[in-house]
Amino acid sequence: MSAVTVSPKYQIVIPREVRERLRLKPGQKLKLLVLDGVATLVPVVPIEELRGIGQGHTYEGYREEEDEERWPS
């Protein structure tokens, strides 16, 4: 786990090991999510890069049993 310091301008530097692991590039956008006092940086991925990500997958087995009873196929 890497530690960072908040500058007087409220900026942080993302450590090299994290940048490399996430394959971050200069100018890349990150979303900051805050939940229960925990901040998480998530790289923004262009929608074009997600094309075909679900190819070959089905929804079989994803519905809850009570959903099946309420909304039969």
N, C-alpha and C positions, 0 to 999 in steps of 0.2 A: 504494500500500500504506500502510495506517495503522498507526501504532505506539501502543501503550497501555502504561501503567505499572501494575504490581501494587502495590496499597496495602498498608499494614501489616496489614490484615485479609484479605489475599490476594484482594481484589476488583479488578475492572477495569471501566472504562466503555467501552461499545461506541461508537465514534465515530458522529456523526450521519450521515455519508455512508453508512456501513455499515448502520445501522438503517434508513435510508430505502430503500436499495437492496434490502434483504431484507424490507422492509415489516414490521419488527418492531413489536410493540405492548407497552406496559407489562404485565407479568405473564405474557407469553408464555414458554413453556418452550423451552429449548435443550438438546440433548444435547452432551456433550463427548466427543469421540473422540480417543484418543491412539494414534499408531502411529509407531514409530521416532523418538520424540522430537519429533513434530509434533502439536500440539493443534489440533483443528478443532471449531468450534461449528456445529451443524446445527440449524436450527429444527425443532421437533416440529410435524407437521401432523396435525390430527385426521383419523381414518380417513374420516369423512363427506366431507371435502373431496376425497378420492381417488376417490370413486364416479364411474365412467364414464371414468376416465383411460385405460383400454386399449380403449375402444370403437372398433370398426372395425379393430383390429390382429389379425394372425394370427401363428401360431408358424412359419409357412412360412419356411424358410431359417435358422432359429435353431439347429437341431441340427447337431452336428459329424458329418462323414462317418463316422468310426469308430463313433459312436453309432448311426447308421443301420444299419451292418452288424451291430452287436451287438444292437440292439433295433429290428428292422424294423417299420414301421407296419402 
